Every structure is written in C-alpha cells, then in structure tokens.
Amino acid sequence: MAREHVRILDDQPIEVTALLDVKARHSVLKVTSLKYVLHDNGPWVRFGVDSGDVVTLQQVRLDQPILHNHEVHMRGGSVRHEPVVALDICVGNQRLSVPFTLKIRQNYTPPMILSAAQITKLGTVDADAKFLREPNCSTDEPAPATSH
C-alpha cells in the first residue's frame, strides 16, 4: 500500500509516516499517550505523537477538542470509547483538515492511516508507491473545512 510522509500542523508540527488505505473507513492516528482534560469550552484530549521512522525519538504532545467518541464494540459486550479530533495535516502541497480516531498503540508503524475519503482529496495515488511527496504546505493558509 502507498505510504507518504505527512506533517501534522500544530504549534508543535511533527512528521509521521501515513499508510494510504483505500479500504479504511476512518482515518486513525496511533498515539503514545492519551488523557481526557476539561477546558472551559468542553472536553479535550491530550495525546502524544511519535514520529516513528521519520525522525528517531521525536515526540510531541498535542491538545485538541473532542469532536465525538467512536464506539468500538468488543467481544463480551463491552464498549471501548475512542476520541475523534480534527487535525490539520499537510500531504505534498495539499493542506487538509481531517477527523482522526485516536488509538493508543506503542511502536506501531505507520502511526497514521488515511481513509479512503481523505485519499480521494489527494487525486490519483499509486498503491505501490512510497514517499512520492514531501510535506510542503504554507502555514499561513487555512485547511479546507471537512465534514465530521
């Protein structure tokens, strides 16, 4: 499957490897830590992101408002709640606002999976290609709005 370097655009930008998965229904970001926090304007989540194989030992901690919780029904009838946040990302020269489900996973490569809905915004993608576009977005222009 295709892979690209993607920059998460935040106060502390970080580049990660993303798997472009045309079968994925949701975009996923693997995080190293996850903590729910309450801000004046509602629930947020504080999470750690590791750049994986892009830059060894580079990690950042991000705070984002929770859009909603994704419910995962487990065997045995229990339900696991995974927060969904919107992040601005840069793929090649395209800036996107993407809803990501956050999942705690240590040492998982690649740390990001882009869903089919996000891949269609990138145009034609070669399924066997790897790292054809380095992130190169202007930090001044806003990402196009996305439906959550």
N, C-alpha and C positions, 0 to 999 in steps of 0.2 A: 504494500500500500504506500501511497505517496506520503512523504514527510516534508515539513517545512520548518524553518526557524521562525518563530512568532515572538514579537515583543509585546508584553503586557504593558500598556501605557498607564502609568500612575505616577504619584510623587516619587516613587522608587521603581522606575521601569526595570524589567527583567526579561531576558530572552529565554525561551524554552523551546524544546522540540515538540511539534504537534503532528499527530497522525491525522491525515485527512481520510476519514472513514465514511464512504458514501452510503453505508448501511446504518450508521448511527442515527438514532432519533433525537438525541440530546448531545450538546457539547458538554464535555466533562473536563474539570481541572483537578488533578491529583494534588492534594495539599499535605504538608508535613505536620501541621497542627491546625486545630480548629476550636474556637471558643466563641460562644454567643455573648454579646455585650449589648447593654441597653443604652441608647443615645436619647437625647431629648426628642428626636423625631422618630423614635421607634426602634425595633430590634435590628441589630447589625451583627456581623460576624467578623472576627479577627482570625486571619489564617496565614500560614506560612507557605511560601512557594520556593521550591528549589529548582535551579536552572538545569539540573540533570547533567547531561553530557555537553551542554553548550559552553558553560564556564564552570569548571570544577569548584565546588564549595561555595557557590554564590547563592545566597538565600535572602529573601525579603519577607517582611510581614506587612500584610495589607488589611485595611478595614473597609468593609463595604456594607451598604444596607441590603437587607434580605428582601428579594422580590417575592419569594414564596418558598415553601418547603416541598421538595419532591418526596413522595411517599414510596418506599420500597417495601413490598410485602414479602416477608421472609417465610421460609418453611416453618411450620409450627404455629402460624397465625400472627406472629408479632409483626410490627411495622417499624421500619427504620426511617427517620426523617433526615433528609439531606438538603442543606440550604442551596438556593439558587440565587446567584448575584449577577449583575451586569458588569462586564469589564470591557473597556476599550482595548482593542488589540491592533497590531499592525502586521499584515502579511504582504510581503513585497512592498508595493507602494500604495496598498489599499488599507484604509483605516475602517474598522468595523466595531460596532457595539454588539457584544454577544452575551446572551444569558448562559452562564455556566453552572452546572451542578457540581458542588464541591464534594470530593470524596477523599477521605484520609487514606493514603497509601504511602508507605515508605519505600524508597528505592524503586519506584515504578518508572519505566521508560517506555514510551514517552509520557511526560507528565500532563500533556494536553491532548484531547481528542476533539476535533472539529466535526460537527454533524453535517449531514447531507444538506440541510437548509443553509448552512454557512458556506459550504463548499460551492454551491451554485452561484453565490455572490462573487466568487473569485474567477469565474469563467472556466475555460477548459482546463482540466487537470489530468496529467499523465499519471495513471495509477502506479506505475513502476518508478517514477521519478523521485529523486530525493534532493532536497535543498537547492531548488532552482532559483528561488527569490530570497534575497536577504531583506530583512525589515528595513524600510526606508520611507517613513511617513513623517510629514511635518507635524510637529507637536502643537502647532497653533490652530489647525483646522479641526473642528469637532467631527466625531464619528457620526455617520448617518444613523438615525434612530432605527431601532429594531422592535419588532413586536415580541412581547414576552409571553 
